[in-house]
């Protein structure tokens, strides 16, 4: 992917013909390659939000943050 970007940066004709290509390319790099982080969050939530813990005073969000940063 980086080689493609370098090639696009060097070619002046491409830069003039497609001025919006660089911002679109940078946006494309922001798209996550997998859903592992999201799946880890749901797994953490399922481990915390058990039937036994539903009566805790702390919110699920607070408990997840504590568990995530340990």
Wavefront OBJ file of the C-alpha trace (Angstrom):
o trace
v 0.000 0.000 0.000
v 2.851 2.334 0.835
v 4.509 1.664 -2.535
v 1.311 2.694 -4.297
v 1.156 5.915 -2.309
v 4.791 6.754 -3.098
v 4.152 6.110 -6.792
v 1.123 8.406 -6.746
v 3.113 11.105 -4.939
v 5.915 11.100 -7.517
v 3.769 11.179 -10.653
v 2.828 14.813 -11.335
v 0.372 13.876 -14.084
v -1.582 11.690 -11.688
v -1.558 14.409 -9.015
v -2.993 16.934 -11.488
v -5.529 14.513 -12.955
v -6.752 13.247 -9.587
v -6.289 15.978 -6.972
v -8.609 14.239 -4.479
v -6.708 10.945 -4.512
v -4.380 11.781 -1.584
v -7.140 12.640 0.942
v -9.120 9.568 -0.147
v -6.048 7.383 0.225
v -5.453 8.711 3.745
v -9.079 8.014 4.656
v -8.687 4.487 3.347
v -5.802 3.914 5.731
v -8.113 4.643 8.673
v -10.352 1.669 7.925
v -9.471 -1.139 10.331
v -8.162 -4.315 8.733
v -10.055 -6.569 11.134
v -12.784 -6.539 13.735
v -10.612 -8.060 16.473
v -10.714 -4.953 18.673
v -14.507 -4.777 18.543
v -14.828 -8.498 19.192
v -12.523 -8.194 22.208
v -14.746 -5.426 23.582
v -17.888 -7.547 23.238
v -16.151 -10.505 24.833
v -15.070 -8.310 27.745
v -18.616 -6.993 28.109
v -20.045 -10.520 28.153
v -17.548 -11.560 30.824
v -18.455 -8.574 33.015
v -22.215 -8.389 32.475
v -23.106 -11.675 34.108
v -26.318 -12.327 36.019
v -24.412 -12.145 39.324
v -23.028 -8.703 38.589
v -26.191 -6.994 37.425
v -26.794 -5.691 40.932
v -23.463 -3.886 41.194
v -23.712 -0.133 41.560
v -21.005 0.594 38.951
v -22.123 0.914 35.395
v -21.107 -1.524 32.707
v -19.041 1.173 31.028
v -17.017 1.814 34.190
v -16.433 -1.885 34.784
v -15.319 -2.392 31.178
v -12.857 0.483 31.412
v -11.384 -0.918 34.618
v -11.049 -4.410 33.106
v -9.641 -3.116 29.829
v -6.824 -1.127 31.434
v -5.712 -3.823 33.896
l 1 2 3 4 5 6 7 8 9 10 11 12 13 14 15 16 17 18 19 20 21 22 23 24 25 26 27 28 29 30 31 32 33 34 35 36 37 38 39 40 41 42 43 44 45 46 47 48 49 50 51 52 53 54 55 56 57 58 59 60 61 62 63 64 65 66 67 68 69 70
